[in-house]
């Protein structure tokens, strides 16, 4: 591995170690509770999606931990054994497929439903909470 490749692998590992938990918190701590609290009967489908996305988060977390362990080993040892390389590829492929489906559900169904079901004030609160997780100020 070249120094540039090593730096890229370290940067990617750091990004996913911080970005994934923030994404999960954005949804599980900010968006999902507000959707659960709505009394609108139209929220039923959204709540079904919430349950599916929470399962996705649990599955993704297990894959992320496995990837993190393998990448740490790769960086420490300068490489991985063939079987470990196959495991890493498998976890990464699973994450890619999961996130493609997950993002599609969010973009096509959940976020439009949230826009209909939540007030402008609630949406602004969610935005402020998300920004705070990233140490950014919004309005």
C-alpha positions as a Markdown table, in Angstrom:
| # | Residue | x | y | z |
|---|---|---|---|---|
| 1 | Unk | 0.0 | 0.0 | 0.0 |
| 2 | Unk | 1.4 | 3.4 | -0.9 |
| 3 | Unk | 1.4 | 6.2 | 1.6 |
| 4 | Unk | -1.4 | 7.9 | -0.4 |
| 5 | Unk | -3.5 | 4.8 | -0.4 |
| 6 | Unk | -2.9 | 4.3 | 3.3 |
| 7 | Unk | -4.0 | 7.9 | 4.0 |
| 8 | Unk | -7.1 | 7.4 | 1.8 |
| 9 | Unk | -8.0 | 4.2 | 3.7 |
| 10 | Unk | -7.5 | 5.9 | 7.1 |
| 11 | Unk | -9.6 | 8.9 | 6.0 |
| 12 | Unk | -12.4 | 6.6 | 4.7 |
| 13 | Unk | -12.3 | 4.6 | 7.9 |
| 14 | Unk | -12.5 | 7.7 | 10.0 |
| 15 | Unk | -15.3 | 9.1 | 7.9 |
| 16 | Unk | -17.5 | 6.0 | 8.3 |
| 17 | Unk | -16.7 | 5.7 | 12.0 |
| 18 | Unk | -18.2 | 9.2 | 12.5 |
| 19 | Unk | -20.7 | 9.6 | 9.7 |
| 20 | Unk | -22.7 | 6.4 | 10.2 |
| 21 | Unk | -23.5 | 7.0 | 13.9 |
| 22 | Unk | -24.5 | 10.6 | 13.2 |
| 23 | Unk | -26.8 | 9.5 | 10.4 |
| 24 | Unk | -28.4 | 6.9 | 12.7 |
| 25 | Unk | -28.8 | 9.5 | 15.4 |
| 26 | Unk | -30.4 | 11.9 | 13.0 |
| 27 | Unk | -33.1 | 9.4 | 12.3 |
| 28 | Unk | -33.4 | 7.5 | 15.6 |
| 29 | Unk | -33.1 | 10.5 | 17.9 |
| 30 | Unk | -34.6 | 13.3 | 15.9 |
| 31 | Unk | -36.9 | 12.1 | 13.0 |
| 32 | Unk | -38.3 | 8.8 | 14.1 |
| 33 | Unk | -39.6 | 9.9 | 17.6 |
| 34 | Unk | -41.4 | 12.8 | 16.0 |
| 35 | Unk | -43.0 | 10.6 | 13.4 |
| 36 | Unk | -44.1 | 8.2 | 16.2 |
| 37 | Unk | -45.6 | 11.1 | 18.2 |
| 38 | Unk | -47.8 | 12.2 | 15.3 |
| 39 | Unk | -51.5 | 11.4 | 15.7 |
| 40 | Unk | -52.1 | 11.5 | 11.9 |
| 41 | Unk | -53.6 | 8.2 | 10.6 |
| 42 | Unk | -51.5 | 8.7 | 7.5 |
| 43 | Unk | -48.4 | 8.0 | 9.6 |
| 44 | Unk | -49.0 | 4.3 | 9.6 |
| 45 | Unk | -47.0 | 3.6 | 6.4 |
| 46 | Unk | -44.2 | 5.9 | 7.6 |
| 47 | Unk | -44.0 | 4.0 | 10.9 |
| 48 | Unk | -43.7 | 0.7 | 9.0 |
| 49 | Unk | -40.8 | 2.3 | 7.1 |
| 50 | Unk | -39.2 | 3.5 | 10.4 |
| 51 | Unk | -39.2 | -0.1 | 11.7 |
| 52 | Unk | -37.5 | -1.3 | 8.5 |
| 53 | Unk | -34.9 | 1.5 | 8.6 |
| 54 | Unk | -34.1 | 0.8 | 12.3 |
| 55 | Unk | -33.4 | -2.8 | 11.3 |
| 56 | Unk | -31.2 | -1.5 | 8.5 |
| 57 | Unk | -29.3 | 0.6 | 11.1 |
| 58 | Unk | -28.7 | -2.5 | 13.3 |
| 59 | Unk | -27.5 | -4.6 | 10.4 |
| 60 | Unk | -25.3 | -1.7 | 9.1 |
| 61 | Unk | -23.7 | -1.2 | 12.5 |
| 62 | Unk | -22.6 | -4.9 | 12.6 |
| 63 | Unk | -21.1 | -4.6 | 9.1 |
| 64 | Unk | -19.4 | -1.3 | 10.0 |
| 65 | Unk | -17.8 | -2.9 | 13.1 |
| 66 | Unk | -16.5 | -5.8 | 11.1 |
| 67 | Unk | -15.1 | -3.5 | 8.4 |
| 68 | Unk | -13.5 | -1.3 | 11.1 |
| 69 | Unk | -11.8 | -4.3 | 12.7 |
| 70 | Unk | -10.5 | -5.6 | 9.3 |
| 71 | Unk | -9.3 | -2.2 | 8.2 |
| 72 | Unk | -7.5 | -1.6 | 11.5 |
| 73 | Unk | -5.8 | -5.0 | 11.0 |
| 74 | Unk | -5.0 | -4.1 | 7.4 |
| 75 | Unk | -3.4 | -0.8 | 8.6 |
| 76 | Unk | -1.5 | -2.4 | 11.5 |
| 77 | Unk | -0.2 | -5.4 | 9.5 |
| 78 | Unk | 0.2 | -3.8 | 6.1 |
| 79 | Unk | -2.3 | -6.2 | 4.5 |
| 80 | Unk | -4.9 | -8.9 | 5.0 |
| 81 | Unk | -4.9 | -12.6 | 4.5 |
| 82 | Unk | -6.9 | -13.9 | 1.5 |
| 83 | Unk | -9.8 | -15.0 | 3.7 |
| 84 | Unk | -9.9 | -11.6 | 5.5 |
| 85 | Unk | -9.9 | -9.8 | 2.2 |
| 86 | Unk | -12.9 | -11.8 | 1.1 |
| 87 | Unk | -14.7 | -11.0 | 4.4 |
| 88 | Unk | -14.0 | -7.3 | 4.0 |
| 89 | Unk | -15.3 | -7.4 | 0.4 |
| 90 | Unk | -18.4 | -9.2 | 1.6 |
| 91 | Unk | -19.1 | -6.7 | 4.4 |
| 92 | Unk | -18.6 | -3.8 | 2.0 |
| 93 | Unk | -20.8 | -5.3 | -0.7 |
| 94 | Unk | -23.5 | -5.9 | 2.0 |
| 95 | Unk | -23.2 | -2.3 | 3.2 |
| 96 | Unk | -23.4 | -0.9 | -0.4 |
| 97 | Unk | -26.6 | -2.9 | -1.1 |
| 98 | Unk | -28.2 | -2.0 | 2.2 |
| 99 | Unk | -27.5 | 1.7 | 1.8 |
| 100 | Unk | -28.7 | 1.8 | -1.8 |
| 101 | Unk | -32.0 | 0.3 | -0.6 |
| 102 | Unk | -32.1 | 2.4 | 2.6 |
| 103 | Unk | -31.4 | 5.7 | 0.8 |
| 104 | Unk | -34.1 | 4.9 | -1.8 |
| 105 | Unk | -36.7 | 4.2 | 0.9 |
| 106 | Unk | -35.7 | 7.5 | 2.7 |
| 107 | Unk | -35.8 | 9.6 | -0.5 |
| 108 | Unk | -38.8 | 8.2 | -2.2 |
| 109 | Unk | -41.1 | 7.4 | 0.8 |
| 110 | Unk | -40.0 | 8.4 | 4.3 |
| 111 | Unk | -38.8 | 12.0 | 3.8 |
| 112 | Unk | -41.8 | 13.0 | 1.6 |
| 113 | Unk | -44.0 | 11.5 | 4.3 |
| 114 | Unk | -42.2 | 13.4 | 7.0 |
| 115 | Unk | -42.6 | 16.6 | 5.0 |
| 116 | Unk | -46.4 | 16.0 | 5.0 |
| 117 | Unk | -46.8 | 14.7 | 8.6 |
| 118 | Unk | -44.5 | 17.1 | 10.5 |
| 119 | Unk | -44.8 | 20.8 | 11.0 |
| 120 | Unk | -42.3 | 23.4 | 9.7 |
| 121 | Unk | -41.3 | 23.9 | 13.4 |
| 122 | Unk | -40.6 | 20.2 | 13.9 |
| 123 | Unk | -38.6 | 20.0 | 10.7 |
| 124 | Unk | -36.6 | 23.1 | 11.7 |
| 125 | Unk | -35.9 | 21.4 | 15.1 |
| 126 | Unk | -34.7 | 18.3 | 13.4 |
| 127 | Unk | -32.4 | 20.4 | 11.2 |
| 128 | Unk | -30.9 | 22.2 | 14.2 |
| 129 | Unk | -30.3 | 18.8 | 16.0 |
| 130 | Unk | -28.6 | 17.4 | 13.0 |
| 131 | Unk | -26.4 | 20.5 | 12.6 |
| 132 | Unk | -25.5 | 20.3 | 16.3 |
| 133 | Unk | -24.3 | 16.7 | 15.8 |
| 134 | Unk | -22.0 | 18.1 | 13.3 |
| 135 | Unk | -21.1 | 21.2 | 15.3 |
| 136 | Unk | -22.8 | 23.6 | 12.8 |
| 137 | Unk | -25.2 | 26.4 | 13.7 |
| 138 | Unk | -28.4 | 26.8 | 11.7 |
| 139 | Unk | -30.7 | 29.9 | 12.0 |
